[in-house]
Amino acid sequence: MQKNVLTKAVAVALATLGAGGVAVAQSSVTIYGNADVSIDHVSKSKGSVASSTKYSATRVSPSATSQTSFGFKGVEDLGGGLKASFVLEGQLNHDTGGLSQDGRIFGRQSYVGLTTNFGEFRLGRQYAPIFYSTALITTERFGATDLFIEGGATNNLHVRQDNQISYWLKLGGFTGEVSYSPNAGVAATTSPARSTTPPTAATGQIIGGASAGTEDGTKTGRSFGLLAAYADGGLALTGGYHLNYFNDKLNASGYNVVYGTTPTNFVLDKYSAFNLGAKYTLSGSGISFNGVGGQGQYELVDGRDLKLDFLAIGTRIPVGEWSLVAQLSQTRFRNFTKGKDVGVMLGTDYALSKRTSLFARVGQIKDTKGDVYTGGGTPIVGGPDVVGVNFGFRETPVFAGAGINPDGKTTYVGLGIRHSF
């Protein structure tokens, strides 16, 4: 159920020197949320690296098909074409009842906005523009089994950013956004370990971690983004651009878990990416065909670039109360190891009501390790999902953090329920 608290503030009429005025303002606050919880089984094969280990577990997991969330949003009509608004949105882990997003109460979004006759301005923690470019196109809802996350979201700054300033413009079917952040969330040292404990020089934290967005007067975490989207009838087209600076941060913590040696030869300068997406929905049937693809590039301080391509396609087919969904994705290094990761996901939803659905998902991601990279004396193999996650400069929520071993595969099977209010 969606609860709306509607209030009207009517100013008292004042008569001064024979003149009076009445100001009328209308405000609304909405409480909303989404609950997504499942029981799943994940298994990870060992792959071809001797120090890698197998993994198999049955779990109760949150956010399999959509992100579990709760929030408050409000708007006040100020008159004259002006509106003030706010969003405070958090995320829960249903398996433990704890807060997600590194323990932040409103870690999903936390911003205040002002809409004018010339567009809308927002200040605070917000989604990245390139996130919308994919989210508007996917067959799913950016849950843990949504392979469209590969459409450019190579690190967390592609999803959410601290300290963001954004400007929005809507003209007919066109929506545009430009954003800037002095530090969207990059700490002095990065790590693949997600933890609520404060980062240290030894352990670091993930990109976009809870305290990674502190402004320090440097380019560390500085981010820029662009979004262009157009919708007309059953057709939707999107394009996104992203640039963030690491400011020569060492991204090494954690990689020794797999390879036994800390790769001190990797110091990131910046990351840039773009994507293009399209979605077409057949009139009457509701069947959609979806796709997003693009390129990304990590620039290192020694002049090397790690270049990668990403592509995801899918379809959603409604059949009465049922919906069938299928996705296929691939990410690959164009240079470096030339490794790649290929994912496939099949699923079905059954609507019990407009707000509640049962779901089932089956998926697998397979890594092809590619060539052995030995720069700096550290042997490295694997596709972007494997290498980036182990380094700490890439995090993908696919399959709820099950992970992938070099030249291995990870399989997911899950059943669950989703309810929105």
BELGISUL-V317558 format. One record per residue. N is the residue number from 1. RES is the residue in one small letter. SS is DSSP state (H for helix, E for strand, L for the rest). Layout:
n = (N N)
res = (RES RES)
ss = (SS SS)
This chain:
n = (1 2 3 4 5 6 7 8 9 10 11 12 13 14 15 16 17 18 19 20 21 22 23 24 25 26 27 28 29 30 31 32 33 34 35 36 37 38 39 40 41 42 43 44 45 46 47 48 49 50 51 52 53 54 55 56 57 58 59 60 61 62 63 64 65 66 67 68 69 70 71 72 73 74 75 76 77 78 79 80 81 82 83 84 85 86 87 88 89 90 91 92 93 94 95 96 97 98 99 100 101 102 103 104 105 106 107 108 109 110 111 112 113 114 115 116 117 118 119 120 121 122 123 124 125 126 127 128 129 130 131 132 133 134 135 136 137 138 139 140 141 142 143 144 145 146 147 148 149 150 151 152 153 154 155 156 157 158 159 160 161 162 163 164 165 166 167 168 169 170 171 172 173 174 175 176 177 178 179 180 181 182 183 184 185 186 187 188 189 190 191 192 193 194 195 196 197 198 199 200 201 202 203 204 205 206 207 208 209 210 211 212 213 214 215 216 217 218 219 220 221 222 223 224 225 226 227 228 229 230 231 232 233 234 235 236 237 238 239 240 241 242 243 244 245 246 247 248 249 250 251 252 253 254 255 256 257 258 259 260 261 262 263 264 265 266 267 268 269 270 271 272 273 274 275 276 277 278 279 280 281 282 283 284 285 286 287 288 289 290 291 292 293 294 295 296 297 298 299 300 301 302 303 304 305 306 307 308 309 310 311 312 313 314 315 316 317 318 319 320 321 322 323 324 325 326 327 328 329 330 331 332 333 334 335 336 337 338 339 340 341 342 343 344 345 346 347 348 349 350 351 352 353 354 355 356 357 358 359 360 361 362 363 364 365 366 367 368 369 370 371 372 373 374 375 376 377 378 379 380 381 382 383 384 385 386 387 388 389 390 391 392 393 394 395 396 397 398 399 400 401 402 403 404 405 406 407 408 409 410 411 412 413 414 415 416 417 418 419 420 421)
res = (m q k n v l t k a v a v a l a t l g a g g v a v a q s s v t i y g n a d v s i d h v s k s k g s v a s s t k y s a t r v s p s a t s q t s f g f k g v e d l g g g l k a s f v l e g q l n h d t g g l s q d g r i f g r q s y v g l t t n f g e f r l g r q y a p i f y s t a l i t t e r f g a t d l f i e g g a t n n l h v r q d n q i s y w l k l g g f t g e v s y s p n a g v a a t t s p a r s t t p p t a a t g q i i g g a s a g t e d g t k t g r s f g l l a a y a d g g l a l t g g y h l n y f n d k l n a s g y n v v y g t t p t n f v l d k y s a f n l g a k y t l s g s g i s f n g v g g q g q y e l v d g r d l k l d f l a i g t r i p v g e w s l v a q l s q t r f r n f t k g k d v g v m l g t d y a l s k r t s l f a r v g q i k d t k g d v y t g g g t p i v g g p d v v g v n f g f r e t p v f a g a g i n p d g k t t y v g l g i r h s f)
ss = (L L E E E E E E E E L L L E E E L L E E E L L E E E E E E E E E E E E E E E E E E E E E L L L L L L L L L L E E E E E E E E L L L E L L E E E E E E E E E E E L L E E E E E E E E E E E L L L L L L E L H H H L L L L L E E E E E E E E L L E E E E E E E E E L H H H H H H H L L L L L E E L L L L H H H H L L L L L H H H L E E E E E E E E E E E E L L E E E E E E E E L L L L L L L E E E L L L L L L L L L L L L L E L L L L L L L L L L L L L L L L L E E E E E E E E E E L L E E E E E E E E E E E E E E E E E E E L L H H H H L L L L L L L E E E E E E E E E E E E E E E L L L L L L E E E E E E E E E E E E E L L L L E E E E E E E E E E E E E E E L L E E E E E E E E E E E E L L L L L L E E E E E E E E E E E E L L L L E E E E E E E E E E E E E L L L L E L H H H L L E L L L H H H H H H H H L L L L L L H H H H L L L L L L L E E E E E E E E E E E E L)
